[in-house]
Amino acid sequence: MEPNQLQNMLDYRNEDIISRFTDQFNIDETSADLIFADTLRFMYLCQLPGIFIPDHLLIIDEMWHNFILFTKEYQQYCQAHFGRYFHHLPASKAEKEKQRLANEADPEAARLEFSKKLSYVVSCAYDHLGAEVTHRWFREYPITYSKTKINELRR
């Protein structure tokens, strides 16, 4: 991560991305702008090993998918800020099966392992993005943009 990289990333604006997102979800433009900025913050954080999108941040995942649909702009953004195309990879079938088996074999150990991984993401968010962002992501978004709420907000 380079000095000023995050600020340079956050300077990016694209009204078409926001417009499509508000067409897809019953979310006002101001909230969509913040979710987009948080998506850029999350992409910045993804440069660290071990970062993943927990369910707390499903709305950021939705915005990231939305951004990727603007393929030309997404590719240019990635090249400008990461020097390469920045892939957004879902869990593979093998990874999901491995997790399912771990959950069945020892649910408590699997829960503790997930908790450890989530704590790492929260800690990295706090260290690199600050308390305000971390609070929004892990206290506000899970309530405002839960899986159920996101489905209710879909147009």
N, CA, C and O atoms as a DFTB+ gen file, in Angstrom:
620 C
 N C O
     1  1       0.860      -1.173       0.000
     2  2       0.000       0.000       0.000
     3  2       0.903       1.232       0.000
     4  3       1.837       1.354       0.792
     5  1       0.592       2.102      -0.889
     6  2       1.436       3.272      -1.083
     7  2       0.852       4.484      -0.359
     8  3      -0.358       4.564      -0.145
     9  1       1.727       5.430       0.017
    10  2       1.219       6.676       0.617
    11  2       0.268       7.359      -0.370
    12  3       0.514       7.363      -1.576
    13  1      -0.782       7.917       0.133
    14  2      -1.800       8.635      -0.657
    15  2      -2.643       7.730      -1.556
    16  3      -3.553       8.217      -2.227
    17  1      -2.364       6.426      -1.586
    18  2      -3.136       5.544      -2.459
    19  2      -4.625       5.575      -2.112
    20  3      -5.470       5.702      -2.999
    21  1      -4.942       5.460      -0.829
    22  2      -6.349       5.446      -0.438
    23  2      -7.039       6.742      -0.836
    24  3      -8.130       6.706      -1.405
    25  1      -6.435       7.866      -0.553
    26  2      -7.065       9.144      -0.906
    27  2      -7.250       9.257      -2.415
    28  3      -8.289       9.729      -2.878
    29  1      -6.264       8.835      -3.176
    30  2      -6.388       8.862      -4.638
    31  2      -7.521       7.948      -5.104
    32  3      -8.255       8.286      -6.033
    33  1      -7.656       6.813      -4.467
    34  2      -8.740       5.894      -4.809
    35  2     -10.094       6.521      -4.508
    36  3     -11.034       6.397      -5.294
    37  1     -10.188       7.188      -3.378
    38  2     -11.460       7.776      -2.948
    39  2     -11.844       9.015      -3.754
    40  3     -12.996       9.449      -3.716
    41  1     -10.892       9.579      -4.474
    42  2     -11.186      10.745      -5.314
    43  2     -12.008      10.360      -6.551
    44  3     -12.577      11.229      -7.212
    45  1     -12.067       9.085      -6.858
    46  2     -12.783       8.611      -8.053
    47  2     -14.288       8.736      -7.850
    48  3     -14.817       8.373      -6.799
    49  1     -14.962       9.249      -8.858
    50  2     -16.420       9.334      -8.855
    51  2     -16.931       8.902     -10.222
    52  3     -16.292       9.157     -11.243
    53  1     -18.084       8.248     -10.236
    54  2     -18.711       7.848     -11.484
    55  2     -20.212       7.806     -11.247
    56  3     -20.722       6.903     -10.584
    57  1     -20.911       8.788     -11.792
    58  2     -22.350       8.898     -11.551
    59  2     -23.133       7.747     -12.177
    60  3     -24.220       7.417     -11.704
    61  1     -22.603       7.132     -13.228
    62  2     -23.303       6.004     -13.848
    63  2     -23.345       4.792     -12.920
    64  3     -24.345       4.076     -12.872
    65  1     -22.269       4.568     -12.192
    66  2     -22.220       3.450     -11.243
    67  2     -23.251       3.673     -10.136
    68  3     -23.984       2.758      -9.762
    69  1     -23.296       4.885      -9.628
    70  2     -24.263       5.221      -8.571
    71  2     -25.687       5.130      -9.116
    72  3     -26.577       4.606      -8.446
    73  1     -25.900       5.633     -10.311
    74  2     -27.231       5.607     -10.910
    75  2     -27.740       4.181     -11.095
    76  3     -28.893       3.888     -10.779
    77  1     -26.891       3.296     -11.603
    78  2     -27.322       1.905     -11.775
    79  2     -27.628       1.270     -10.426
    80  3     -28.595       0.519     -10.295
    81  1     -26.810       1.568      -9.426
    82  2     -27.024       0.990      -8.104
    83  2     -28.373       1.446      -7.525
    84  3     -29.116       0.637      -6.971
    85  1     -28.681       2.727      -7.654
    86  2     -29.963       3.225      -7.128
    87  2     -31.145       2.742      -7.972
    88  3     -32.278       2.707      -7.492
    89  1     -30.883       2.371      -9.222
    90  2     -31.926       1.731     -10.032
    91  2     -32.199       0.314      -9.526
    92  3     -33.334      -0.159      -9.582
    93  1     -31.166      -0.356      -9.037
    94  2     -31.275      -1.734      -8.574
    95  2     -31.812      -1.840      -7.143
    96  3     -32.486      -2.807      -6.789
    97  1     -31.499      -0.829      -6.333
    98  2     -31.869      -0.841      -4.922
    99  2     -32.579       0.451      -4.546
   100  3     -32.253       1.523      -5.056
   101  1     -33.533       0.341      -3.667
   102  2     -34.243       1.507      -3.160
   103  2     -33.374       2.182      -2.085
   104  3     -33.693       2.158      -0.897
   105  1     -32.284       2.773      -2.538
   106  2     -31.309       3.444      -1.679
   107  2     -31.072       4.818      -2.272
   108  3     -30.875       4.945      -3.480
   109  1     -31.087       5.854      -1.435
   110  2     -30.896       7.208      -1.938
   111  2     -29.455       7.409      -2.429
   112  3     -28.551       6.653      -2.073
   113  1     -29.266       8.429      -3.240
   114  2     -27.972       8.688      -3.869
   115  2     -26.866       8.965      -2.853
   116  3     -25.730       8.530      -3.044
   117  1     -27.182       9.677      -1.787
   118  2     -26.167       9.970      -0.760
   119  2     -25.673       8.679      -0.112
   120  3     -24.470       8.502       0.081
   121  1     -26.588       7.787       0.221
   122  2     -26.196       6.496       0.806
   123  2     -25.412       5.667      -0.201
   124  3     -24.425       5.023       0.155
   125  1     -25.847       5.683      -1.456
   126  2     -25.138       4.938      -2.495
   127  2     -23.719       5.478      -2.672
   128  3     -22.783       4.701      -2.858
   129  1     -23.553       6.795      -2.616
   130  2     -22.210       7.390      -2.701
   131  2     -21.314       6.880      -1.577
   132  3     -20.148       6.560      -1.806
   133  1     -21.854       6.803      -0.366
   134  2     -21.084       6.316       0.768
   135  2     -20.748       4.835       0.601
   136  3     -19.627       4.417       0.891
   137  1     -21.696       4.053       0.142
   138  2     -21.446       2.624      -0.089
   139  2     -20.374       2.461      -1.164
   140  3     -19.516       1.585      -1.052
   141  1     -20.415       3.291      -2.197
   142  2     -19.383       3.213      -3.236
   143  2     -18.012       3.567      -2.659
   144  3     -17.030       2.873      -2.923
   145  1     -17.941       4.627      -1.885
   146  2     -16.668       4.997      -1.248
   147  2     -16.189       3.864      -0.333
   148  3     -14.995       3.568      -0.283
   149  1     -17.108       3.243       0.379
   150  2     -16.729       2.116       1.242
   151  2     -16.266       0.917       0.423
   152  3     -15.413       0.152       0.874
   153  1     -16.813       0.747      -0.760
   154  2     -16.354      -0.320      -1.646
   155  2     -14.912      -0.059      -2.071
   156  3     -14.095      -0.979      -2.108
   157  1     -14.608       1.183      -2.388
   158  2     -13.231       1.541      -2.750
   159  2     -12.303       1.342      -1.554
   160  3     -11.173       0.879      -1.707
   161  1     -12.786       1.694      -0.367
   162  2     -11.995       1.450       0.850
   163  2     -11.739      -0.053       1.030
   164  3     -10.632      -0.473       1.365
   165  1     -12.780      -0.842       0.802
   166  2     -12.630      -2.281       0.962
   167  2     -11.633      -2.840      -0.057
   168  3     -10.812      -3.694       0.277
   169  1     -11.706      -2.360      -1.288
   170  2     -10.744      -2.797      -2.302
   171  2      -9.321      -2.455      -1.860
   172  3      -8.401      -3.253      -2.045
   173  1      -9.145      -1.291      -1.288
   174  2      -7.839      -0.893      -0.755
   175  2      -7.376      -1.897       0.296
   176  3      -6.230      -2.345       0.284
   177  1      -8.276      -2.236       1.192
   178  2      -7.962      -3.180       2.268
   179  2      -7.634      -4.577       1.725
   180  3      -6.842      -5.308       2.319
   181  1      -8.243      -4.938       0.603
   182  2      -8.036      -6.266       0.016
   183  2      -6.609      -6.499      -0.462
   184  3      -6.262      -7.617      -0.844
   185  1      -5.800      -5.487      -0.449
   186  2      -4.391      -5.680      -0.798
   187  2      -3.658      -6.466       0.286
   188  3      -2.582      -7.015       0.052
   189  1      -4.255      -6.510       1.469
   190  2      -3.671      -7.263       2.576
   191  2      -4.083      -8.726       2.467
   192  3      -5.206      -9.020       2.059
   193  1      -3.195      -9.640       2.824
   194  2      -3.565     -11.065       2.771
   195  2      -4.635     -11.379       3.818
   196  3      -4.668     -10.774       4.889
   197  1      -5.497     -12.323       3.494
   198  2      -6.485     -12.802       4.461
   199  2      -7.756     -11.975       4.558
   200  3      -8.604     -12.252       5.406
   201  1      -7.909     -10.959       3.703
   202  2      -9.125     -10.141       3.742
   203  2     -10.191     -10.840       2.901
   204  3      -9.916     -11.319       1.801
   205  1     -11.408     -10.890       3.432
   206  2     -12.549     -11.472       2.724
   207  2     -13.776     -10.638       3.061
   208  3     -13.758      -9.847       4.004
   209  1     -14.840     -10.818       2.289
   210  2     -16.078     -10.070       2.530
   211  2     -16.985     -10.900       3.434
   212  3     -17.577     -11.883       2.989
   213  1     -17.093     -10.504       4.705
   214  2     -18.036     -11.214       5.579
   215  2     -19.467     -10.737       5.300
   216  3     -19.674      -9.723       4.633
   217  1     -20.430     -11.466       5.809
   218  2     -21.834     -11.089       5.616
   219  2     -22.145      -9.682       6.127
   220  3     -23.106      -9.059       5.676
   221  1     -21.350      -9.184       7.051
   222  2     -21.545      -7.817       7.547
   223  2     -21.507      -6.800       6.403
   224  3     -22.126      -5.739       6.485
   225  1     -20.779      -7.131       5.344
   226  2     -20.500      -6.179       4.274
   227  2     -21.143      -6.578       2.943
   228  3     -20.601      -6.271       1.881
   229  1     -22.275      -7.248       2.990
   230  2     -22.926      -7.689       1.759
   231  2     -23.279      -6.533       0.840
   232  3     -23.265      -6.696      -0.380
   233  1     -23.594      -5.378       1.389
   234  2     -23.947      -4.228       0.545
   235  2     -22.716      -3.747      -0.225
   236  3     -22.836      -3.276      -1.356
   237  1     -21.541      -3.863       0.381
   238  2     -20.303      -3.519      -0.322
   239  2     -20.066      -4.523      -1.450
   240  3     -19.636      -4.141      -2.538
   241  1     -20.337      -5.780      -1.202
   242  2     -20.218      -6.804      -2.232
   243  2     -21.156      -6.488      -3.399
   244  3     -20.766      -6.621      -4.559
   245  1     -22.371      -6.076      -3.103
   246  2     -23.330      -5.706      -4.153
   247  2     -22.799      -4.534      -4.983
   248  3     -22.905      -4.542      -6.210
   249  1     -22.228      -3.527      -4.313
   250  2     -21.697      -2.374      -5.038
   251  2     -20.482      -2.772      -5.867
   252  3     -20.308      -2.295      -6.988
   253  1     -19.642      -3.644      -5.317
   254  2     -18.468      -4.091      -6.067
   255  2     -18.912      -4.803      -7.353
   256  3     -18.349      -4.562      -8.421
   257  1     -19.916      -5.675      -7.252
   258  2     -20.449      -6.341      -8.444
   259  2     -20.961      -5.301      -9.438
   260  3     -20.733      -5.421     -10.641
   261  1     -21.640      -4.300      -8.942
   262  2     -22.160      -3.224      -9.779
   263  2     -21.017      -2.498     -10.494
   264  3     -21.110      -2.230     -11.692
   265  1     -19.951      -2.182      -9.774
   266  2     -18.794      -1.504     -10.345
   267  2     -18.165      -2.363     -11.450
   268  3     -17.820      -1.844     -12.511
   269  1     -18.018      -3.650     -11.211
   270  2     -17.397      -4.551     -12.181
   271  2     -18.181      -4.579     -13.496
   272  3     -17.588      -4.768     -14.558
   273  1     -19.499      -4.393     -13.441
   274  2     -20.304      -4.383     -14.669
   275  2     -19.899      -3.251     -15.608
   276  3     -20.097      -3.348     -16.819
   277  1     -19.343      -2.198     -15.065
   278  2     -18.799      -1.108     -15.876
   279  2     -17.350      -1.498     -16.200
   280  3     -16.394      -0.908     -15.696
   281  1     -17.229      -2.518     -17.062
   282  2     -15.949      -3.201     -17.242
   283  2     -14.818      -2.279     -17.668
   284  3     -13.712      -2.378     -17.136
   285  1     -15.067      -1.401     -18.598
   286  2     -14.019      -0.490     -19.062
   287  2     -13.546       0.405     -17.932
   288  3     -12.344       0.557     -17.715
   289  1     -14.487       0.995     -17.216
   290  2     -14.147       1.893     -16.110
   291  2     -13.472       1.129     -14.964
   292  3     -12.516       1.614     -14.358
   293  1     -13.987      -0.076     -14.681
   294  2     -13.397      -0.886     -13.614
   295  2     -11.961      -1.262     -13.965
   296  3     -11.070      -1.171     -13.121
   297  1     -11.740      -1.676     -15.190
   298  2     -10.387      -2.051     -15.610
   299  2      -9.449      -0.843     -15.531
   300  3      -8.322      -0.972     -15.052
   301  1      -9.893       0.310     -15.988
   302  2      -9.062       1.514     -15.926
   303  2      -8.769       1.902     -14.477
   304  3      -7.647       2.287     -14.147
   305  1      -9.776       1.801     -13.619
   306  2      -9.605       2.124     -12.205
   307  2      -8.556       1.190     -11.579
   308  3      -7.644       1.637     -10.883
   309  1      -8.706      -0.092     -11.839
   310  2      -7.766      -1.073     -11.273
   311  2      -6.343      -0.815     -11.758
   312  3      -5.396      -0.862     -10.972
   313  1      -6.199      -0.549     -13.027
   314  2      -4.873      -0.296     -13.580
   315  2      -4.260       0.954     -12.940
   316  3      -3.077       0.966     -12.598
   317  1      -5.053       1.980     -12.786
   318  2      -4.561       3.241     -12.207
   319  2      -4.166       3.091     -10.744
   320  3      -3.200       3.713     -10.301
   321  1      -4.895       2.278      -9.988
   322  2      -4.681       2.226      -8.538
   323  2      -3.960       0.973      -8.035
   324  3      -3.403       0.972      -6.937
   325  1      -3.972      -0.087      -8.836
   326  2      -3.311      -1.325      -8.408
   327  2      -2.245      -1.796      -9.395
   328  3      -1.465      -2.700      -9.097
   329  1      -2.222      -1.170     -10.578
   330  2      -1.267      -1.568     -11.602
   331  2      -1.627      -2.870     -12.287
   332  3      -0.806      -3.442     -13.005
   333  1      -2.845      -3.344     -12.075
   334  2      -3.319      -4.605     -12.649
   335  2      -4.828      -4.678     -12.479
   336  3      -5.429      -3.873     -11.767
   337  1      -5.428      -5.658     -13.147
   338  2      -6.848      -5.930     -12.944
   339  2      -7.009      -6.543     -11.559
   340  3      -6.308      -7.495     -11.215
   341  1      -7.910      -6.012     -10.778
   342  2      -8.114      -6.466      -9.405
   343  2      -9.315      -7.400      -9.389
   344  3     -10.459      -6.948      -9.449
   345  1      -9.058      -8.698      -9.309
   346  2     -10.120      -9.691      -9.363
   347  2     -10.946      -9.714      -8.075
   348  3     -10.436      -9.494      -6.977
   349  1     -12.220      -9.984      -8.251
   350  2     -13.143     -10.195      -7.135
   351  2     -13.626     -11.636      -7.271
   352  3     -14.506     -11.943      -8.076
   353  1     -13.033     -12.503      -6.471
   354  2     -13.291     -13.931      -6.632
   355  2     -14.220     -14.469      -5.550
   356  3     -13.956     -14.293      -4.360
   357  1     -15.305     -15.124      -5.956
   358  2     -16.160     -15.781      -4.960
   359  2     -15.496     -17.049      -4.446
   360  3     -14.517     -17.527      -5.020
   361  1     -16.023     -17.576      -3.384
   362  2     -15.525     -18.852      -2.860
   363  2     -15.773     -19.940      -3.898
   364  3     -16.838     -20.002      -4.513
   365  1     -14.786     -20.782      -4.079
   366  2     -14.927     -21.879      -5.038
   367  2     -15.806     -22.984      -4.437
   368  3     -16.075     -22.998      -3.236
   369  1     -16.238     -23.893      -5.284
   370  2     -17.021     -25.033      -4.825
   371  2     -16.212     -25.844      -3.819
   372  3     -16.744     -26.286      -2.800
   373  1     -14.927     -26.039      -4.106
   374  2     -14.057     -26.806      -3.208
   375  2     -13.915     -26.114      -1.852
   376  3     -13.926     -26.774      -0.814
   377  1     -13.781     -24.799      -1.860
   378  2     -13.663     -24.052      -0.596
   379  2     -14.942     -24.164       0.233
   380  3     -14.898     -24.337       1.451
   381  1     -16.076     -24.064      -0.450
   382  2     -17.351     -24.181       0.265
   383  2     -17.542     -25.576       0.840
   384  3     -18.043     -25.732       1.954
   385  1     -17.146     -26.582       0.085
   386  2     -17.255     -27.963       0.565
   387  2     -16.327     -28.189       1.762
   388  3     -16.714     -28.827       2.741
   389  1     -15.134     -27.675       1.679
   390  2     -14.182     -27.792       2.794
   391  2     -14.764     -27.142       4.049
   392  3     -14.656     -27.693       5.144
   393  1     -15.378     -25.976       3.888
   394  2     -15.981     -25.284       5.032
   395  2     -17.162     -26.072       5.586
   396  3     -17.332     -26.171       6.801
   397  1     -17.974     -26.631       4.697
   398  2     -19.120     -27.426       5.138
   399  2     -18.653     -28.624       5.957
   400  3     -19.220     -28.927       7.007
   401  1     -17.630     -29.295       5.478
   402  2     -17.108     -30.457       6.186
   403  2     -16.508     -30.063       7.540
   404  3     -16.685     -30.776       8.528
   405  1     -15.818     -28.956       7.584
   406  2     -15.251     -28.470       8.852
   407  2     -16.367     -28.141       9.835
   408  3     -16.254     -28.438      11.024
   409  1     -17.442     -27.529       9.346
   410  2     -18.587     -27.195      10.205
   411  2     -19.240     -28.458      10.763
   412  3     -19.639     -28.500      11.927
   413  1     -19.344     -29.469       9.932
   414  2     -19.959     -30.722      10.380
   415  2     -19.062     -31.471      11.357
   416  3     -19.542     -32.024      12.345
   417  1     -17.764     -31.489      11.084
   418  2     -16.824     -32.246      11.917
   419  2     -16.686     -31.650      13.308
   420  3     -16.668     -32.375      14.303
   421  1     -16.587     -30.322      13.374
   422  2     -16.386     -29.666      14.668
   423  2     -16.924     -28.238      14.580
   424  3     -16.168     -27.299      14.330
   425  1     -18.228     -28.081      14.786
   426  2     -18.851     -26.766      14.640
   427  2     -18.199     -25.677      15.502
   428  3     -18.043     -24.540      15.058
   429  1     -17.826     -26.027      16.718
   430  2     -17.226     -25.033      17.613
   431  2     -15.866     -24.571      17.097
   432  3     -15.563     -23.378      17.114
   433  1     -15.055     -25.512      16.644
   434  2     -13.737     -25.154      16.091
   435  2     -13.898     -24.309      14.827
   436  3     -13.148     -23.355      14.620
   437  1     -14.875     -24.657      13.981
   438  2     -15.124     -23.887      12.758
   439  2     -15.585     -22.468      13.098
   440  3     -15.174     -21.497      12.464
   441  1     -16.450     -22.372      14.117
   442  2     -16.924     -21.053      14.550
   443  2     -15.771     -20.212      15.077
   444  3     -15.676     -19.024      14.768
   445  1     -14.898     -20.820      15.868
   446  2     -13.740     -20.097      16.412
   447  2     -12.778     -19.665      15.301
   448  3     -12.227     -18.565      15.348
   449  1     -12.582     -20.515      14.323
   450  2     -11.709     -20.180      13.195
   451  2     -12.286     -19.009      12.401
   452  3     -11.561     -18.090      12.020
   453  1     -13.603     -19.051      12.154
   454  2     -14.240     -17.937      11.450
   455  2     -14.134     -16.659      12.273
   456  3     -13.844     -15.594      11.728
   457  1     -14.361     -16.753      13.563
   458  2     -14.273     -15.593      14.449
   459  2     -12.873     -14.977      14.399
   460  3     -12.721     -13.755      14.399
   461  1     -11.873     -15.823      14.356
   462  2     -10.480     -15.352      14.262
   463  2     -10.249     -14.603      12.949
   464  3      -9.629     -13.540      12.938
   465  1     -10.750     -15.161      11.843
   466  2     -10.591     -14.524      10.535
   467  2     -11.348     -13.193      10.475
   468  3     -10.852     -12.211       9.923
   469  1     -12.552     -13.176      11.049
   470  2     -13.335     -11.948      11.075
   471  2     -12.651     -10.884      11.937
   472  3     -12.617      -9.710      11.566
   473  1     -12.112     -11.290      13.072
   474  2     -11.388     -10.347      13.937
   475  2     -10.218      -9.714      13.207
   476  3      -9.919      -8.535      13.397
   477  1      -9.562     -10.498      12.378
   478  2      -8.454      -9.973      11.582
   479  2      -8.943      -8.899      10.611
   480  3      -8.311      -7.850      10.483
   481  1     -10.059      -9.148       9.929
   482  2     -10.613      -8.167       8.990
   483  2     -10.999      -6.896       9.738
   484  3     -10.703      -5.792       9.281
   485  1     -11.657      -7.046      10.881
   486  2     -12.061      -5.884      11.691
   487  2     -10.823      -5.106      12.134
   488  3     -10.795      -3.878      12.050
   489  1      -9.823      -5.804      12.593
   490  2      -8.583      -5.169      13.045
   491  2      -7.895      -4.416      11.907
   492  3      -7.430      -3.292      12.094
   493  1      -7.832      -5.027      10.747
   494  2      -7.216      -4.357       9.589
   495  2      -8.020      -3.119       9.185
   496  3      -7.449      -2.081       8.852
   497  1      -9.342      -3.238       9.217
   498  2     -10.182      -2.081       8.893
   499  2      -9.899      -0.943       9.864
   500  3      -9.745       0.207       9.455
   501  1      -9.833      -1.266      11.135
   502  2      -9.562      -0.244      12.146
   503  2      -8.175       0.386      11.947
   504  3      -8.030       1.608      11.976
   505  1      -7.173      -0.454      11.748
   506  2      -5.797       0.034      11.610
   507  2      -5.581       0.873      10.362
   508  3      -4.819       1.838      10.388
   509  1      -6.250       0.511       9.263
   510  2      -5.985       1.176       7.984
   511  2      -7.051       2.190       7.576
   512  3      -6.790       3.064       6.749
   513  1      -8.249       2.080       8.148
   514  2      -9.348       2.949       7.726
   515  2      -9.953       3.767       8.860
   516  3     -10.667       4.739       8.616
   517  1      -9.668       3.374      10.099
   518  2     -10.121       4.147      11.245
   519  2     -11.382       3.640      11.914
   520  3     -12.083       2.764      11.407
   521  1     -11.640       4.223      13.071
   522  2     -12.751       3.796      13.915
   523  2     -14.115       4.051      13.280
   524  3     -15.014       3.217      13.385
   525  1     -14.272       5.197      12.623
   526  2     -15.573       5.543      12.045
   527  2     -15.996       4.535      10.976
   528  3     -17.132       4.059      10.981
   529  1     -15.088       4.214      10.068
   530  2     -15.391       3.239       9.012
   531  2     -15.657       1.863       9.623
   532  3     -16.602       1.176       9.237
   533  1     -14.823       1.474      10.567
   534  2     -14.980       0.162      11.199
   535  2     -16.326       0.057      11.907
   536  3     -16.994      -0.973      11.825
   537  1     -16.719       1.103      12.591
   538  2     -18.023       1.119      13.260
   539  2     -19.147       0.994      12.235
   540  3     -20.072       0.203      12.423
   541  1     -19.077       1.756      11.168
   542  2     -20.122       1.708      10.145
   543  2     -20.211       0.299       9.542
   544  3     -21.302      -0.248       9.385
   545  1     -19.062      -0.272       9.211
   546  2     -19.051      -1.580       8.554
   547  2     -19.537      -2.711       9.442
   548  3     -20.252      -3.605       8.988
   549  1     -19.148      -2.670      10.711
   550  2     -19.401      -3.841      11.553
   551  2     -20.469      -3.628      12.626
   552  3     -20.806      -4.558      13.359
   553  1     -20.997      -2.420      12.721
   554  2     -22.106      -2.147      13.651
   555  2     -23.357      -1.679      12.915
   556  3     -24.463      -2.127      13.218
   557  1     -23.182      -0.776      11.946
   558  2     -24.342      -0.208      11.243
   559  2     -24.775      -1.050      10.039
   560  3     -25.949      -1.399       9.914
   561  1     -23.829      -1.373       9.157
   562  2     -24.181      -2.107       7.934
   563  2     -24.850      -3.450       8.212
   564  3     -25.787      -3.798       7.494
   565  1     -24.428      -4.224       9.207
   566  2     -25.097      -5.508       9.432
   567  2     -26.587      -5.356       9.781
   568  3     -27.376      -6.277       9.572
   569  1     -26.954      -4.204      10.304
   570  2     -28.361      -3.957      10.640
   571  2     -29.076      -3.315       9.451
   572  3     -30.110      -3.804       8.997
   573  1     -28.514      -2.223       8.958
   574  2     -29.141      -1.469       7.869
   575  2     -29.179      -2.270       6.577
   576  3     -30.137      -2.175       5.810
   577  1     -28.135      -3.062       6.335
   578  2     -28.018      -3.798       5.080
   579  2     -27.791      -5.299       5.318
   580  3     -26.892      -5.903       4.733
   581  1     -28.609      -5.873       6.171
   582  2     -28.569      -7.331       6.372
   583  2     -29.021      -8.003       5.078
   584  3     -29.537      -7.339       4.179
   585  1     -28.834      -9.286       4.985
   586  2     -29.262     -10.032       3.795
   587  2     -30.760      -9.824       3.550
   588  3     -31.184      -9.624       2.411
   589  1     -31.543      -9.869       4.603
   590  2     -32.987      -9.666       4.489
   591  2     -33.308      -8.256       4.008
   592  3     -34.130      -8.068       3.112
   593  1     -32.647      -7.259       4.615
   594  2     -32.887      -5.855       4.232
   595  2     -32.491      -5.610       2.778
   596  3     -33.202      -4.924       2.044
   597  1     -31.353      -6.172       2.363
   598  2     -30.919      -5.988       0.980
   599  2     -31.975      -6.555       0.026
   600  3     -32.292      -5.926      -0.985
   601  1     -32.515      -7.717       0.331
   602  2     -33.562      -8.297      -0.516
   603  2     -34.808      -7.409      -0.543
   604  3     -35.459      -7.290      -1.581
   605  1     -35.140      -6.792       0.575
   606  2     -36.285      -5.878       0.624
   607  2     -36.032      -4.608      -0.178
   608  3     -36.965      -4.012      -0.715
   609  1     -34.769      -4.193      -0.259
   610  2     -34.401      -2.958      -0.975
   611  2     -34.283      -3.166      -2.484
   612  3     -34.249      -2.196      -3.242
   613  1     -34.222      -4.416      -2.922
   614  2     -34.101      -4.683      -4.372
   615  2     -35.349      -4.203      -5.087
   616  3     -36.471      -4.396      -4.619
   617  1     -35.135      -3.590      -6.199
   618  2     -36.272      -3.113      -7.023
   619  2     -36.666      -4.181      -8.027
   620  3     -37.594      -3.980      -8.810
